[in-house]
Amino acid sequence: MNPNIETFIGCDSGFDEAHIVLFGAPFDSTTSFRPGARFGPAAMRHESFGLETYSPYQDKDLTDCHIFDSGDLELCFGSAEAALADIQARAEEILSAGKLPLLLGGEHLVTLGSVRAVFARYPDLHIIHFDAHADLRDDYLGARLSHACVLRRCHDLLGDGRIHQFCIRSGDREEFRFAKAHTDLHPFGFEGLAELTEALARVGAPVYFTIDLDCLDPAVFPGTGTPEAGGVTFPQLLEAMRLVCRANVVGADVNELAPMLDHSGVSTAAACKVLRELLLTLSK
């Protein structure tokens, strides 16, 4: 008899041998529209067993990789800062062991905790950001810690020219003005991504890769809190992920699945497949 411990499919290596460590941040207390992303990490683990470990896209298998799933953090829903501190501490623990942290959200604010840890270790960090939303508000209804502000808070750390945003198709006027002056914004799709990743790889720049799953078109991925028409297709996202992983990715996350908002289960299945492909791409 063994205890019933549910990991993401194929991610059952021991911590010491693992090259990548998964950890979940089931937090959605600052969600501005439809909540439910806190249930994303658990749903992805559970539904992952509807997938094969083998990817015909890459001719790779998770069983040949060394990935440890450390489960979900128990986070304080009453304090965004307390939750971010716990996320940062877990990411720091993973980085200190020489492994790559891969965070499962949760709402997009959770990225900030992981980025704080990675930036402390890699002060020349770049962020590549896939999303429907710019997430560059200085505050949302007075709150500076919101999923609508997460990339603005990351900019507070990194400064100009080191945040590269793709697929963005939503935001207020001030966000787009801020992006024009301070970030590298590529609206609506992945134009310029190949050139960017080639340039970053050439100099060995460390990259944090954050994927908000609402970059996908809601026809493909309706199970998210703030769906936006006009997104990319699943094959386009897979190809873009492979491009990013040519660079020196030192941390990553996948976030904003709200599974109960798509009762068909298609969104959760898509999220699982994105995670499988990302894990395989990152497993050099």
PyMOL commands that set and color helices and strands:
alter all, ss='L'
color gray80, all
select helices_A, chain A and resi 37-50+62-64+80-96+110-121+150-158+173-182+193-203+213-215+234-244+259-261+266-282
alter helices_A, ss='H'
color red, helices_A
select strands_A, chain A and resi 20-25+54-55+60-61+67-72+100-105+126-130+163-168+184-187+206-212+248-255
alter strands_A, ss='S'
color yellow, strands_A
deselect
rebuild
show_as cartoon
